[in-house]
C-alpha cells in the first residue's frame, strides 16, 4: 500500500506498481472531496513516467487552481486534448504574465480552432464571441461566423450554444421558428441547470418561447381572417 498523510491507498487491494494504477488513484482522489488533496501526489508519480492522461489531468488541476506557470508546460505536453488546448487558448485570449504569455487574439484563435476541431464546445463558443466582436479577420458578416460556431456547440448539446444560436436567429435573422427550436432544446437540456447561467437561460428561453407562440397564433388568426373575409372596397357594401 502507499500512504499519503496517514491514509493507505491501494488498487484492488494491492500496492500500485504501474503508472496507470497511480493515475487511477490520482483520478479517484481528484473526483472525491475527502482525498482531493492527494491527487497531485499520485498523478505526479504517473506523469513522471510519461503517462499522458496524468499529465493532462495535472495541467487541468493546476489551471483551475490558477497555478498557470506550472500548468502551461503540462498543457503544451497534452497534445490532442480538447481541454488542454482550450485552456492554452484562453490564456492567450486574456494574457497571462504569470506564465509568460502575452495577450494575442491571433494565437488565441489558433488554439481555439485546434480545440474546436477536437470537439471542445467551449472553444466553439469563444470563437463565436471573437467573431461577433470583430476581433478576428472576417470573410462574411460577423453574425454568420458567430452563428456557425454557436450551432457547432449546440450540435454537441451545449446549452449555452443552443441559447446563443437561438438569440441570433431571433434578433438578427428574424427567424422565430429556428429560434424556438433551439430555445426549446436549451430548456429541455439536462445540462442547462448545471450551467453557471442555467437559471437565466431557462427563464429567458421560456419567455421567448411564449412570445414566439403568441406571435405565431396572431399571425395564423390574421391569415384566416384574410382568407375567409378579405377586405372589400367600401363601395361593395353601399352599392
ABEGO torsion letter per residue (X at the ends): XBBBGGBBBBBGGBBBABAAAAAAAAAAAAABAAAAAAAAAAAAAAAAAGBAAAAAAAAAAAAAAGBAAAAAAAAAABBGBAAAAAAAAAAAAAEBAAAGBBBBAAAAAAAAAAAAAAGBAAAAAAAAAAAAAGABBBABBAAAAAAAAAAAAAAAGBAAAAAAAAAAAAAAAGBAAAAAAAAAAAAABAAAAABAAAAAAAAAAAAAAAAAAAAAAAAAAAAAAAAABBBBBAAAAAX
